[in-house]
Amino acid sequence: MGSFYTNYTLRGPSPKAVAAALAGRSALVTPEQNGCVVVFDEESEDQNQEVIAGLAAWLSEEFQCPLLAVLNHDDDILWYQLYLNGKLADEYDSSPGYFDADEDADHEPAGGDAEKLCQAFGSVKAKEMAAILRQGAFVEDGYTFAMERHADLAEALGLPEFSVGVGFEYATMGELPDGLDFRQLIKTKNLSLAETTTQPAVGGTQEISPGYYKVMIPAPQAGTTPQQSLPIGWLPGTWADLGCAESDLTKDCWRATAAIREDFKRLGFAILGYKKLSRILNPNHRDSGGVNYIDSSRCQLGQIIYNKYHLGANSQDKETVIMVFTAVFDREVLYCTNNTNDVLGSPANHTVIRLPTNDVALVYERFLTELKQRAESPRQFPDLAAVQAWTDANAMEAVADRVQRGLYVPMNRFEVAMAKRKLPAAGA
């Protein structure tokens, strides 16, 4: 059985800078050698060329540098892509007909620009490089093993010795060339923890660093591994992040919420402000909006939340309108809502009454009943600043709770960049 590995060689950036860019992703970064750094990435080991191209283009663009992404398949194929400042500049396949069922398929190397390669990595061996690229794999005096070709290519370009024959799996098994110790590699998977996971704050409460997060969709059976992840966007959504002008809400939002807004008005709730999601990464999101309210006693908060999502299964958009009534006590936050979705759960001190109805009066009546059952009076909010301060602290607490339960996970810079590429174009 031949070698299987992938890796990325970057010319210019430091190991620490590359590792910081990959923080949170499962990868290994080598020390610098000959002005180059090599990355071994776990996901790339599946040899999915789309994944490899995506990471290669992003790293090259991120550092505005030359990058050579290499794949060795079973020591029969050497494939590479050369990126310059994020743009694909050259591509090579040593055996383009390898997987063709036709026995007469062409196995001569395809692509590969010796001049571009040498210029990118500062080599003067273009003639030698051309011979390495053009030599067939199934001819006399040809390359029997793809790794041999890779070794000659790396030597001609002056690349690090450990850019040949090593990928993430080999490195983690300790199969490294002489002169490179596993302890010298920077492990990027947990680098983001110090910056983006929950941190103890003054007073012993928990806080999280604002940033981009993804949600781990819980499995149907409790205690089992989550099924998949989905990008969310910037969290927590503070009052300032979400706040918008009345004119920023779309016609769809006004139409969908019209009846419920009238009901809030009849109940004596006054508008505190308008809101709209920002910095969204969910590719299914299409529209959002909302209104914040407070009652005349300034002890009851209200919300109307509008969302529109695209359902890929039937290519349709679905609208939801959620109403929420909230009261804050010393050790409890009480909610009454028509949102019956409880997939992610709530912090332990949050009591959520979920009613499957769009009747505002019915939800509010239940809310008042719950208030009467409590001996303590709810907190009063004397001004808008008090509401904003509590709302922001509550949002922080909710996100921290889900981070601690493994439902929200910080996204690294590569994941954010890839998620942004998948967002629908404005107006689409």
C-alpha positions in Angstrom: 0.0 0.0 0.0 1.4 3.4 -1.0 1.3 6.7 0.8 -1.8 8.8 1.3 -1.3 12.4 2.5 -2.1 16.1 1.9 -0.4 19.2 3.1 0.0 22.9 2.4 3.3 24.8 2.1 3.1 28.6 2.6 6.0 30.9 1.8 6.3 34.0 4.0 4.1 33.9 7.1 5.3 32.8 10.5 4.2 29.5 12.2 2.5 31.5 14.9 0.5 33.6 12.5 -0.6 30.6 10.5 -1.6 28.7 13.6 -3.6 31.7 14.9 -5.5 31.8 11.6 -6.4 28.1 12.0 -7.3 28.4 15.7 -10.1 26.0 16.5 -9.5 23.9 13.4 -7.9 20.5 13.7 -4.5 21.0 12.1 -0.8 21.0 12.8 1.7 23.8 11.9 5.4 23.1 11.5 8.4 25.3 12.4 9.7 27.6 9.6 12.3 26.2 7.3 13.8 27.9 4.2 11.2 30.7 4.7 8.3 28.2 4.5 5.7 26.8 6.9 3.8 23.5 6.3 0.3 22.8 7.5 -1.1 19.3 8.1 -5.0 19.5 8.2 -7.2 16.7 9.5 -10.2 17.3 7.3 -8.0 17.4 4.2 -6.9 13.9 4.8 -10.2 12.7 3.2 -8.6 14.0 -0.1 -11.7 15.9 -1.0 -10.3 18.3 -3.6 -13.0 20.9 -3.0 -12.1 21.0 0.7 -8.4 21.3 -0.1 -8.9 24.0 -2.7 -11.1 26.0 -0.2 -8.5 25.9 2.6 -5.6 26.6 0.2 -7.3 29.6 -1.4 -8.3 31.1 1.9 -4.9 30.7 3.6 -3.1 32.1 0.5 -5.5 35.1 0.5 -5.3 35.6 4.2 -1.5 36.0 4.1 -1.2 37.3 0.6 1.4 34.6 -0.1 2.3 31.7 -2.4 0.9 28.4 -1.3 1.4 24.9 -2.6 -1.4 22.4 -1.8 -0.3 18.8 -2.4 -2.1 15.5 -2.5 -0.5 12.1 -2.8 -2.9 9.3 -3.5 -1.6 5.8 -2.9 1.8 6.9 -4.2 0.3 6.6 -7.7 -0.9 10.2 -8.1 0.7 13.5 -7.2 -1.7 16.4 -7.5 -1.1 20.0 -6.6 -2.5 23.4 -6.8 -0.5 26.6 -6.6 -2.2 29.7 -5.2 -0.8 33.3 -5.4 -2.5 35.7 -3.0 -5.7 33.6 -3.0 -5.9 33.0 -6.7 -5.4 29.6 -8.4 -2.3 30.1 -10.5 -1.3 26.5 -11.5 -2.6 23.0 -11.2 -1.0 19.6 -11.9 -2.0 16.0 -12.0 0.7 13.3 -12.6 -1.8 10.7 -13.7 -5.0 12.3 -15.1 -6.4 9.1 -16.5 -5.7 7.0 -13.3 -9.4 6.5 -12.4 -10.6 6.1 -16.0 -12.0 2.7 -16.8 -10.5 2.8 -20.3 -7.2 1.0 -20.2 -6.0 3.2 -23.1 -6.7 6.4 -21.1 -3.9 9.0 -21.2 -1.7 8.7 -18.1 0.7 11.4 -19.1 1.1 14.3 -16.6 -1.3 17.2 -17.1 -0.8 20.8 -16.2 2.1 22.2 -14.2 4.0 25.4 -15.0 7.6 25.1 -14.0 8.3 28.8 -14.3 5.3 29.8 -12.1 6.3 27.3 -9.4 9.9 28.4 -9.3 9.0 32.1 -9.4 6.6 31.6 -6.5 9.1 29.9 -4.3 12.3 31.8 -5.4 13.9 28.9 -7.3 16.1 29.2 -10.3 15.7 25.5 -11.3 12.9 25.9 -13.9 14.5 23.5 -16.4 15.0 20.8 -13.8 11.4 21.4 -12.5 10.0 21.0 -16.0 11.7 17.6 -16.3 10.3 16.5 -12.9 6.7 17.5 -13.9 6.8 16.0 -17.4 8.3 12.6 -16.5 5.7 9.9 -16.9 4.8 7.5 -14.1 4.5 4.4 -16.3 7.5 4.6 -18.5 11.1 3.4 -18.3 13.0 5.5 -15.8 9.8 7.2 -14.8 8.6 7.8 -11.3 7.4 4.6 -9.7 6.2 6.4 -6.6 4.5 9.7 -6.4 6.4 10.6 -3.3 9.6 10.3 -5.2 8.4 12.9 -7.7 7.2 15.1 -4.7 10.6 14.8 -3.1 12.4 16.0 -6.3 9.9 18.8 -6.7 10.4 20.0 -3.1 14.2 19.9 -3.4 14.2 21.9 -6.7 11.9 24.5 -5.1 13.8 24.6 -1.8 10.8 23.5 0.2 11.1 22.1 3.8 12.0 18.4 3.9 9.0 17.7 6.0 6.7 18.9 3.2 7.2 15.5 1.6 5.6 12.2 2.8 3.8 13.8 5.8 0.1 14.6 6.4 -2.0 15.0 9.5 -2.5 11.2 10.1 1.2 10.4 9.7 2.2 13.2 11.9 -0.2 12.3 14.7 1.1 8.7 14.5 4.6 10.0 15.0 5.7 9.2 11.4 7.9 12.3 11.0 11.2 12.8 9.1 14.4 13.2 11.0 14.9 16.6 12.5 11.1 17.2 13.1 9.7 16.3 16.5 5.9 16.2 17.1 6.4 18.5 20.1 7.6 21.2 17.7 4.3 21.2 15.9 1.7 23.8 16.9 -1.7 22.1 17.5 -4.4 24.5 16.4 -7.6 22.7 17.5 -7.7 24.2 21.0 -6.0 27.5 20.4 -9.3 29.4 20.4 -10.3 28.1 23.8 -8.5 30.9 25.7 -10.2 33.5 23.7 -13.7 32.2 22.8 -14.9 29.7 25.4 -16.5 30.6 28.7 -14.3 32.6 31.1 -14.8 33.3 34.8 -15.7 36.9 35.3 -15.6 39.2 38.3 -18.1 38.0 40.9 -17.9 34.3 39.7 -20.4 34.6 36.9 -19.7 33.2 33.4 -19.1 35.3 30.4 -18.3 34.5 26.8 -16.3 36.4 24.2 -18.5 37.8 21.5 -17.8 36.2 18.1 -19.1 34.0 15.4 -20.7 30.7 16.5 -22.2 27.5 15.0 -24.9 25.4 16.6 -24.4 21.7 17.1 -27.8 20.2 16.2 -28.8 17.8 19.0 -29.3 14.2 18.0 -32.8 12.7 18.4 -31.6 10.6 21.4 -30.3 12.4 24.4 -26.7 11.8 25.2 -25.6 10.9 21.7 -23.3 12.8 19.4 -24.9 15.8 17.7 -26.0 15.2 14.1 -24.5 18.2 12.4 -23.4 21.8 12.8 -24.9 24.9 11.3 -23.4 28.4 11.3 -25.4 30.9 13.3 -23.6 34.3 13.2 -22.4 36.8 15.7 -23.3 36.1 19.4 -24.4 37.3 21.7 -26.9 39.6 20.0 -26.8 42.7 22.2 -29.2 45.6 22.1 -26.8 47.6 20.1 -26.1 44.8 17.6 -29.8 44.2 16.9 -31.1 47.7 17.2 -32.4 49.3 13.9 -34.7 52.0 12.7 -38.4 51.4 12.1 -37.8 52.0 8.4 -35.2 49.1 8.3 -38.0 46.5 8.8 -39.3 45.0 5.6 -42.8 45.0 4.2 -43.0 41.3 4.9 -42.2 41.8 8.5 -44.8 44.5 8.9 -47.4 42.4 7.2 -46.7 39.3 9.2 -46.7 41.0 12.5 -49.5 43.5 12.0 -52.2 41.7 14.0 -50.0 40.8 16.9 -48.7 44.4 17.1 -52.2 45.7 17.4 -52.9 43.2 20.2 -49.8 44.4 22.1 -51.0 48.0 21.7 -54.5 47.0 23.1 -52.8 45.4 26.1 -51.1 48.8 26.9 -47.6 47.9 25.9 -45.4 50.7 24.6 -42.7 50.3 22.0 -39.1 50.5 23.2 -37.4 50.0 19.9 -37.0 47.9 16.7 -34.5 45.2 16.0 -33.1 43.1 13.1 -30.6 40.3 13.0 -27.1 41.3 11.8 -23.9 39.5 10.9 -25.8 36.3 10.0 -24.0 33.2 8.7 -27.0 30.8 8.4 -27.3 30.3 4.6 -31.1 29.6 5.0 -31.9 32.9 6.6 -33.9 35.3 4.4 -35.4 38.1 6.6 -35.9 39.1 10.2 -37.3 41.9 12.4 -38.8 42.6 15.7 -40.3 45.0 18.2 -39.4 45.4 21.9 -42.1 46.5 24.4 -42.7 47.4 28.0 -45.9 47.8 29.9 -47.1 50.8 32.0 -45.8 49.3 35.3 -42.4 48.9 33.7 -42.2 45.4 35.1 -43.3 43.4 32.1 -41.3 43.2 28.9 -42.6 42.1 25.6 -41.2 41.0 22.2 -42.4 40.3 18.7 -39.9 38.4 16.6 -40.2 37.8 12.9 -38.1 35.4 10.9 -38.1 34.0 7.4 -36.1 30.9 6.5 -35.6 29.0 3.3 -36.5 25.4 3.4 -34.3 23.6 0.9 -36.4 20.4 0.8 -39.3 22.1 -1.0 -37.6 25.3 -2.2 -40.0 27.5 -0.2 -39.6 30.2 2.4 -41.3 29.8 5.8 -42.2 32.7 8.1 -42.6 32.6 11.8 -43.8 35.2 14.2 -43.0 34.7 17.9 -44.4 36.6 20.8 -42.8 36.7 24.3 -43.8 38.2 27.6 -41.0 38.4 30.2 -40.7 39.1 33.9 -37.4 39.2 35.9 -37.1 38.1 39.5 -34.0 37.8 41.7 -33.5 34.2 41.0 -35.8 33.5 38.0 -36.6 34.8 34.6 -40.2 34.0 33.5 -41.2 33.7 29.9 -44.6 33.0 28.3 -44.4 32.5 24.5 -46.0 30.8 21.5 -42.6 29.4 20.5 -42.9 25.7 21.1 -39.4 24.9 19.8 -37.4 23.7 22.8 -34.5 21.9 20.9 -31.7 23.8 22.6 -33.2 24.3 26.0 -32.7 27.3 28.4 -30.5 28.1 31.5 -31.6 26.5 34.7 -33.0 29.7 36.2 -35.2 30.4 33.2 -38.9 29.2 33.3 -40.4 29.1 29.9 -44.1 28.5 29.4 -44.7 27.4 25.8 -48.3 27.7 24.4 -49.2 26.4 20.9 -51.3 29.4 20.0 -51.1 32.7 18.2 -53.7 34.3 20.4 -51.9 37.1 22.2 -54.6 37.6 24.8 -54.4 33.9 25.8 -50.6 33.9 26.1 -50.7 37.1 28.2 -53.5 35.8 30.4 -51.3 32.8 31.2 -48.4 35.1 31.9 -50.5 37.1 34.4 -51.6 33.9 36.1 -47.9 32.9 36.5 -47.1 36.2 38.0 -49.9 35.9 40.6 -48.5 32.6 41.7 -45.2 34.2 42.8 -44.9 36.0 46.1 -42.1 38.2 44.8 -42.8 41.2 42.6 -40.9 41.3 39.3 -38.1 43.8 38.7 -39.0 47.3 37.6 -37.0 48.9 34.8 -37.0 52.7 35.4 -35.6 53.6 32.0 -34.4 52.3 28.6 -30.8 52.0 29.8 -31.9 49.5 32.5 -33.8 47.4 30.0 -30.8 47.4 27.7 -28.3 46.4 30.4 -30.5 43.5 31.6 -31.2 42.3 28.0 -27.5 42.3 27.2 -26.6 40.4 30.4 -29.4 37.9 29.7 -28.2 37.3 26.2 -24.7 36.7 27.4 -25.9 34.2 30.0 -28.0 32.3 27.5 -25.1 32.0 25.0 -22.7 31.0 27.8 -25.1 28.3 29.0 -25.3 26.8 25.5 -21.5 27.0 25.0 -21.1 25.1 28.3 -23.5 22.4 27.2 -21.6 22.0 23.9 -24.5 23.3 21.7 -22.8 26.5 20.6 -19.2 26.3 19.4 -16.9 29.2 18.4 -16.1 29.2 14.6 -12.6 29.7 13.5 -11.6 32.3 10.8 -11.6 29.7 8.0 -15.1 28.5 8.9 -16.4 32.0 9.0 -14.9 32.8 5.6 -16.4 29.6 4.1 -19.8 30.3 5.6 -19.8 33.8 4.2 -19.1 32.4 0.7 -22.2 30.3 1.0 -24.6 33.1 1.9 -27.1 34.0 -0.8 -26.4 37.2 -2.8 -28.2 40.3 -1.6 -31.6 40.4 -3.2 -31.4 36.8 -4.4 
